[in-house]
Amino acid sequence: MNPKEHITSVAQTDLAFEAGPERVYHLPVMVDEVLEGLQLDKAGTYVDATFGGGGHSRAIMERLGDEGRLLAFDQDEDARMNALDDSRFTLIDSNFRYMRNHLRLYGVRQVDGVLADLGVSSHQLDEASRGFSTRFDGELDLRMDRRTGVSARDLVNTLDEAELTRIFRLYGELTDARQLARAIVSARSKSMIETTFDLRDAVSRHLPRGMENKRLAMIFQALRIEVNGELDALREFLQQSIQVLRPGGRLVVISYHSLEDRLVKNFMKTGNFEGELEKDFYGRVLSPVRMVSHGAVKAGEAELARNNRSRSARLRVGEKVANMEEVSNG
């Protein structure tokens, strides 16, 4: 994926969802590719680390037998409405960065596969009060879990120019980060920035004609990552996934922008986030995971026509290396 490519679902168009249980919440991305990547065992135990509308979880459950088990995570309280009524299914109300501890609470030490779809759900985008979409004038929130932490509204009204510049440069990779930060500080000196449209208006002079939506998506992405600590949570999740996977177990991750995709790719290739391959004295690669997919898997033409929000999705598959089991127990 091109590091300069910034495609997020925030700026993408709406679609008419097909009928189904997840119709009003979220249309799952690359379901067939996810199932193929996980190599499901009917009697296996799996984790859906980003439950959302439950589309991926339903597809997994349909292929599990009576002995199979699925544990799902979601920190968004709205996701509870989609919980599956099945004794083989458990929905855990938590951020996936705490996956290992929660699995242990449920008596699960090892699993056969772990899935994470890192995208913002259609439900979150379509709820004006969540502040995820620039299409609606709603409270500037951007929290995945509205019960904790500070909102984007808090950040844009309290952080100084230097901190705002850091966020836009680091998480949005915006070349005019300082100018954007200065525009926000200037705007809030006249009136607090309360809503998504307030923020849009504050930075309107810095939105290139014809690229307004893309630039706004990058700004909102940067704030959302900071608000939710997304990259730190992703690093913790990836490390824990290897700790809980059995040898030969599969890790499937769908990412939507270059920052998270780069972390996933580096981790699956080398076992670290810097992408630096480590070898032992004999030249053997020291990594608890090997990449199964050669490059990122992208949605096919049929899915792109059906679900435009899949356009930015990049799926990668890794497998826990059998002879590195001791690494997971460190």
SEVEX-283171 format. One record per residue (C-alpha): y, z, x; residue in one letter. Coordinates in nm, 2 decimals, padded with zeros to 4 digits. Layout:
BEGIN
+--------+--------+--------+---+
:      Y :      Z :      X : r :
+--------+--------+--------+---+
:      Y :      Z :      X : A :
...
+--------+--------+--------+---+
This chain:
BEGIN
+--------+--------+--------+---+
:      Y :      Z :      X : r :
+--------+--------+--------+---+
:  00.00 :  00.00 :  00.00 : M :
:  00.34 : -00.09 :  00.13 : N :
:  00.52 :  00.23 :  00.23 : P :
:  00.84 :  00.08 :  00.09 : K :
:  00.67 :  00.01 : -00.25 : E :
:  00.80 :  00.25 : -00.51 : H :
:  00.63 :  00.18 : -00.85 : I :
:  00.61 :  00.47 : -01.09 : T :
:  00.52 :  00.49 : -01.45 : S :
:  00.86 :  00.64 : -01.52 : V :
:  01.03 :  00.31 : -01.52 : A :
:  00.75 :  00.10 : -01.68 : Q :
:  00.75 : -00.03 : -02.03 : T :
:  00.58 :  00.11 : -02.34 : D :
:  00.26 : -00.02 : -02.47 : L :
:  00.07 :  00.00 : -02.80 : A :
: -00.22 :  00.23 : -02.74 : F :
: -00.56 :  00.14 : -02.88 : E :
: -00.71 :  00.36 : -03.14 : A :
: -00.91 :  00.64 : -03.00 : G :
: -00.91 :  01.02 : -02.94 : P :
: -00.65 :  00.99 : -02.66 : E :
: -00.43 :  00.74 : -02.85 : R :
: -00.13 :  00.97 : -02.89 : V :
: -00.15 :  01.13 : -02.55 : Y :
: -00.27 :  00.90 : -02.27 : H :
: -00.46 :  00.58 : -02.20 : L :
: -00.69 :  00.65 : -01.90 : P :
: -00.67 :  00.42 : -01.60 : V :
: -00.96 :  00.23 : -01.44 : M :
: -01.23 :  00.42 : -01.62 : V :
: -01.51 :  00.19 : -01.51 : D :
: -01.40 :  00.21 : -01.15 : E :
: -01.39 :  00.59 : -01.17 : V :
: -01.74 :  00.61 : -01.30 : L :
: -01.87 :  00.37 : -01.04 : E :
: -01.69 :  00.57 : -00.76 : G :
: -01.84 :  00.90 : -00.88 : L :
: -02.20 :  00.76 : -00.89 : Q :
: -02.28 :  00.99 : -01.18 : L :
: -02.60 :  01.19 : -01.19 : D :
: -02.69 :  01.28 : -01.55 : K :
: -02.78 :  01.64 : -01.44 : A :
: -02.48 :  01.67 : -01.21 : G :
: -02.18 :  01.90 : -01.21 : T :
: -01.83 :  01.73 : -01.19 : Y :
: -01.46 :  01.82 : -01.18 : V :
: -01.18 :  01.63 : -01.36 : D :
: -00.89 :  01.79 : -01.17 : A :
: -00.62 :  01.63 : -01.39 : T :
: -00.75 :  01.64 : -01.75 : F :
: -00.44 :  01.53 : -01.94 : G :
: -00.55 :  01.33 : -02.25 : G :
: -00.92 :  01.37 : -02.16 : G :
: -00.99 :  01.00 : -02.14 : G :
: -01.17 :  01.02 : -01.80 : H :
: -01.35 :  01.34 : -01.91 : S :
: -01.48 :  01.18 : -02.22 : R :
: -01.62 :  00.88 : -02.03 : A :
: -01.79 :  01.12 : -01.78 : I :
: -01.93 :  01.34 : -02.06 : M :
: -02.08 :  01.03 : -02.23 : E :
: -02.29 :  00.97 : -01.92 : R :
: -02.40 :  01.32 : -01.86 : L :
: -02.73 :  01.46 : -01.99 : G :
: -02.81 :  01.80 : -02.13 : D :
: -02.81 :  01.96 : -01.79 : E :
: -02.48 :  01.80 : -01.68 : G :
: -02.16 :  01.99 : -01.66 : R :
: -01.79 :  01.91 : -01.64 : L :
: -01.51 :  02.14 : -01.55 : L :
: -01.16 :  02.01 : -01.60 : A :
: -00.82 :  02.14 : -01.48 : F :
: -00.47 :  02.09 : -01.62 : D :
: -00.16 :  02.31 : -01.58 : Q :
:  00.02 :  02.15 : -01.87 : D :
: -00.03 :  02.37 : -02.18 : E :
:  00.00 :  02.06 : -02.40 : D :
: -00.33 :  01.93 : -02.26 : A :
: -00.52 :  02.21 : -02.44 : R :
: -00.50 :  02.01 : -02.76 : M :
: -00.73 :  01.75 : -02.61 : N :
: -01.01 :  02.00 : -02.51 : A :
: -01.36 :  01.86 : -02.57 : L :
: -01.58 :  02.05 : -02.82 : D :
: -01.90 :  02.05 : -02.60 : D :
: -02.09 :  02.33 : -02.44 : S :
: -02.12 :  02.13 : -02.12 : R :
: -01.74 :  02.12 : -02.09 : F :
: -01.49 :  02.38 : -01.96 : T :
: -01.11 :  02.33 : -01.95 : L :
: -00.94 :  02.55 : -01.70 : I :
: -00.56 :  02.62 : -01.75 : D :
: -00.45 :  02.59 : -01.39 : S :
: -00.31 :  02.37 : -01.12 : N :
: -00.58 :  02.19 : -00.92 : F :
: -00.45 :  02.35 : -00.60 : R :
: -00.65 :  02.66 : -00.71 : Y :
: -00.97 :  02.46 : -00.79 : M :
: -01.20 :  02.64 : -00.55 : R :
: -01.13 :  02.99 : -00.67 : N :
: -01.16 :  02.90 : -01.03 : H :
: -01.49 :  02.72 : -00.98 : L :
: -01.62 :  03.04 : -00.81 : R :
: -01.51 :  03.24 : -01.11 : L :
: -01.73 :  03.01 : -01.32 : Y :
: -02.02 :  03.05 : -01.08 : G :
: -01.99 :  02.70 : -00.93 : V :
: -02.02 :  02.68 : -00.56 : R :
: -02.09 :  02.31 : -00.52 : Q :
: -02.02 :  02.00 : -00.73 : V :
: -02.15 :  01.64 : -00.73 : D :
: -01.81 :  01.47 : -00.77 : G :
: -01.44 :  01.54 : -00.81 : V :
: -01.18 :  01.32 : -00.98 : L :
: -00.80 :  01.34 : -00.97 : A :
: -00.56 :  01.10 : -01.15 : D :
: -00.22 :  01.19 : -01.01 : L :
: -00.01 :  01.00 : -01.26 : G :
:  00.23 :  01.14 : -01.51 : V :
:  00.07 :  01.12 : -01.86 : S :
:  00.20 :  00.89 : -02.13 : S :
:  00.25 :  01.20 : -02.34 : H :
:  00.48 :  01.36 : -02.09 : Q :
:  00.67 :  01.03 : -02.06 : L :
:  00.71 :  01.00 : -02.43 : D :
:  00.82 :  01.36 : -02.49 : E :
:  01.20 :  01.36 : -02.45 : A :
:  01.20 :  01.74 : -02.40 : S :
:  01.00 :  01.71 : -02.09 : R :
:  01.26 :  01.51 : -01.90 : G :
:  01.01 :  01.27 : -01.73 : F :
:  01.15 :  00.95 : -01.87 : S :
:  01.49 :  00.79 : -01.83 : T :
:  01.44 :  00.62 : -02.16 : R :
:  01.52 :  00.94 : -02.36 : F :
:  01.81 :  01.18 : -02.34 : D :
:  01.63 :  01.51 : -02.31 : G :
:  01.65 :  01.83 : -02.11 : E :
:  01.62 :  01.76 : -01.74 : L :
:  01.31 :  01.97 : -01.69 : D :
:  01.03 :  01.77 : -01.50 : L :
:  00.80 :  02.07 : -01.47 : R :
:  00.43 :  02.00 : -01.52 : M :
:  00.39 :  02.37 : -01.61 : D :
:  00.69 :  02.48 : -01.82 : R :
:  00.59 :  02.84 : -01.79 : R :
:  00.67 :  02.87 : -01.42 : T :
:  00.91 :  02.77 : -01.15 : G :
:  01.25 :  02.61 : -01.16 : V :
:  01.34 :  02.29 : -01.34 : S :
:  01.51 :  01.98 : -01.22 : A :
:  01.82 :  02.09 : -01.41 : R :
:  01.82 :  02.40 : -01.19 : D :
:  01.80 :  02.20 : -00.87 : L :
:  02.07 :  01.95 : -00.94 : V :
:  02.31 :  02.22 : -01.05 : N :
:  02.25 :  02.47 : -00.76 : T :
:  02.13 :  02.30 : -00.45 : L :
:  02.39 :  02.20 : -00.19 : D :
:  02.45 :  01.84 : -00.07 : E :
:  02.23 :  01.88 :  00.23 : A :
:  01.93 :  02.00 :  00.03 : E :
:  01.96 :  01.73 : -00.23 : L :
:  01.99 :  01.48 :  00.04 : T :
:  01.66 :  01.61 :  00.20 : R :
:  01.48 :  01.58 : -00.14 : I :
:  01.60 :  01.22 : -00.21 : F :
:  01.53 :  01.11 :  00.15 : R :
:  01.19 :  01.28 :  00.19 : L :
:  01.04 :  01.23 : -00.16 : Y :
:  01.22 :  00.92 : -00.28 : G :
:  01.26 :  00.75 :  00.05 : E :
:  01.61 :  00.66 : -00.06 : L :
:  01.83 :  00.51 :  00.20 : T :
:  02.15 :  00.62 :  00.02 : D :
:  02.02 :  00.98 : -00.03 : A :
:  02.34 :  01.14 :  00.10 : R :
:  02.56 :  00.93 : -00.13 : Q :
:  02.34 :  01.02 : -00.43 : L :
:  02.36 :  01.39 : -00.34 : A :
:  02.74 :  01.37 : -00.31 : R :
:  02.77 :  01.20 : -00.65 : A :
:  02.57 :  01.47 : -00.81 : I :
:  02.77 :  01.75 : -00.65 : V :
:  03.09 :  01.58 : -00.76 : S :
:  02.97 :  01.53 : -01.12 : A :
:  02.85 :  01.89 : -01.16 : R :
:  03.19 :  02.02 : -01.04 : S :
:  03.33 :  01.88 : -01.37 : K :
:  03.04 :  01.96 : -01.60 : S :
:  02.69 :  02.09 : -01.56 : M :
:  02.42 :  01.83 : -01.55 : I :
:  02.19 :  01.93 : -01.84 : E :
:  02.00 :  01.62 : -01.95 : T :
:  01.84 :  01.30 : -01.82 : T :
:  02.13 :  01.10 : -01.93 : F :
:  02.37 :  01.33 : -01.75 : D :
:  02.19 :  01.27 : -01.43 : L :
:  02.18 :  00.90 : -01.49 : R :
:  02.55 :  00.89 : -01.55 : D :
:  02.62 :  01.10 : -01.24 : A :
:  02.45 :  00.85 : -01.01 : V :
:  02.54 :  00.53 : -01.21 : S :
:  02.76 :  00.39 : -00.94 : R :
:  02.46 :  00.39 : -00.70 : H :
:  02.22 :  00.20 : -00.93 : L :
:  02.20 : -00.16 : -00.80 : P :
:  02.24 : -00.42 : -01.08 : R :
:  01.91 : -00.54 : -01.20 : G :
:  01.73 : -00.26 : -01.03 : M :
:  01.87 :  00.04 : -01.23 : E :
:  01.53 :  00.15 : -01.37 : N :
:  01.35 :  00.13 : -01.03 : K :
:  01.62 :  00.33 : -00.86 : R :
:  01.63 :  00.59 : -01.13 : L :
:  01.25 :  00.61 : -01.11 : A :
:  01.28 :  00.69 : -00.74 : M :
:  01.54 :  00.96 : -00.80 : I :
:  01.33 :  01.12 : -01.08 : F :
:  01.02 :  01.10 : -00.86 : Q :
:  01.19 :  01.28 : -00.58 : A :
:  01.31 :  01.56 : -00.81 : L :
:  00.97 :  01.58 : -00.98 : R :
:  00.78 :  01.62 : -00.65 : I :
:  01.01 :  01.90 : -00.54 : E :
:  01.00 :  02.08 : -00.88 : V :
:  00.62 :  02.08 : -00.89 : N :
:  00.54 :  02.11 : -00.52 : G :
:  00.32 :  01.80 : -00.57 : E :
:  00.25 :  01.70 : -00.21 : L :
:  00.16 :  02.05 : -00.10 : D :
: -00.06 :  02.09 : -00.40 : A :
: -00.23 :  01.76 : -00.32 : L :
: -00.30 :  01.86 :  00.03 : R :
: -00.46 :  02.19 : -00.08 : E :
: -00.66 :  02.01 : -00.35 : F :
: -00.80 :  01.75 : -00.10 : L :
: -00.90 :  02.01 :  00.15 : Q :
: -01.07 :  02.22 : -00.13 : Q :
: -01.25 :  01.91 : -00.26 : S :
: -01.45 :  01.88 :  00.06 : I :
: -01.52 :  02.26 :  00.05 : Q :
: -01.67 :  02.23 : -00.30 : V :
: -01.85 :  01.90 : -00.28 : L :
: -02.21 :  01.89 : -00.19 : R :
: -02.31 :  01.67 :  00.10 : P :
: -02.30 :  01.31 : -00.03 : G :
: -02.07 :  01.41 : -00.32 : G :
: -01.79 :  01.18 : -00.41 : R :
: -01.41 :  01.23 : -00.43 : L :
: -01.22 :  00.98 : -00.64 : V :
: -00.84 :  00.98 : -00.64 : V :
: -00.59 :  00.76 : -00.83 : I :
: -00.24 :  00.77 : -00.69 : S :
:  00.08 :  00.60 : -00.81 : Y :
:  00.33 :  00.60 : -00.52 : H :
:  00.32 :  00.56 : -00.15 : S :
:  00.37 :  00.92 : -00.05 : L :
:  00.06 :  01.05 : -00.23 : E :
: -00.14 :  00.74 : -00.16 : D :
: -00.07 :  00.78 :  00.22 : R :
: -00.20 :  01.14 :  00.21 : L :
: -00.52 :  01.04 :  00.02 : V :
: -00.58 :  00.74 :  00.25 : K :
: -00.54 :  00.94 :  00.57 : N :
: -00.75 :  01.22 :  00.45 : F :
: -01.04 :  01.00 :  00.34 : M :
: -01.03 :  00.80 :  00.67 : K :
: -00.99 :  01.09 :  00.92 : T :
: -01.02 :  01.42 :  00.74 : G :
: -00.66 :  01.51 :  00.81 : N :
: -00.32 :  01.41 :  00.67 : F :
: -00.18 :  01.26 :  00.99 : E :
: -00.44 :  00.99 :  01.00 : G :
: -00.55 :  01.08 :  01.36 : E :
: -00.92 :  01.02 :  01.42 : L :
: -01.08 :  01.31 :  01.61 : E :
: -01.40 :  01.27 :  01.81 : K :
: -01.63 :  01.51 :  01.98 : D :
: -01.74 :  01.50 :  02.35 : F :
: -02.00 :  01.23 :  02.27 : Y :
: -01.75 :  01.01 :  02.08 : G :
: -01.88 :  01.10 :  01.74 : R :
: -01.62 :  01.11 :  01.46 : V :
: -01.53 :  01.46 :  01.35 : L :
: -01.45 :  01.42 :  00.98 : S :
: -01.60 :  01.59 :  00.68 : P :
: -01.54 :  01.28 :  00.47 : V :
: -01.58 :  00.91 :  00.50 : R :
: -01.40 :  00.64 :  00.30 : M :
: -01.63 :  00.45 :  00.07 : V :
: -01.37 :  00.21 : -00.07 : S :
: -01.24 : -00.05 :  00.17 : H :
: -00.87 : -00.04 :  00.08 : G :
: -00.73 :  00.07 : -00.25 : A :
: -00.90 : -00.05 : -00.57 : V :
: -00.65 : -00.19 : -00.82 : K :
: -00.67 : -00.24 : -01.19 : A :
: -00.81 : -00.58 : -01.30 : G :
: -00.61 : -00.84 : -01.50 : E :
: -00.76 : -00.74 : -01.83 : A :
: -00.65 : -00.38 : -01.79 : E :
: -00.31 : -00.48 : -01.66 : L :
: -00.26 : -00.68 : -01.98 : A :
: -00.38 : -00.39 : -02.19 : R :
: -00.21 : -00.11 : -02.01 : N :
:  00.10 : -00.19 : -01.80 : N :
:  00.12 :  00.16 : -01.66 : R :
: -00.20 :  00.09 : -01.46 : S :
:  00.00 : -00.16 : -01.25 : R :
:  00.10 :  00.10 : -00.99 : S :
: -00.24 :  00.27 : -00.98 : A :
: -00.43 :  00.28 : -00.65 : R :
: -00.79 :  00.42 : -00.65 : L :
: -00.97 :  00.54 : -00.34 : R :
: -01.32 :  00.68 : -00.30 : V :
: -01.44 :  00.92 : -00.03 : G :
: -01.78 :  01.08 :  00.03 : E :
: -01.86 :  01.41 :  00.19 : K :
: -02.05 :  01.36 :  00.52 : V :
: -02.38 :  01.53 :  00.51 : A :
: -02.39 :  01.65 :  00.87 : N :
: -02.05 :  01.81 :  00.84 : M :
: -02.15 :  02.07 :  00.58 : E :
: -02.06 :  02.35 :  00.82 : E :
: -01.69 :  02.24 :  00.81 : V :
: -01.67 :  02.31 :  00.44 : S :
: -01.78 :  02.67 :  00.49 : N :
: -01.52 :  02.76 :  00.75 : G :
+--------+--------+--------+---+
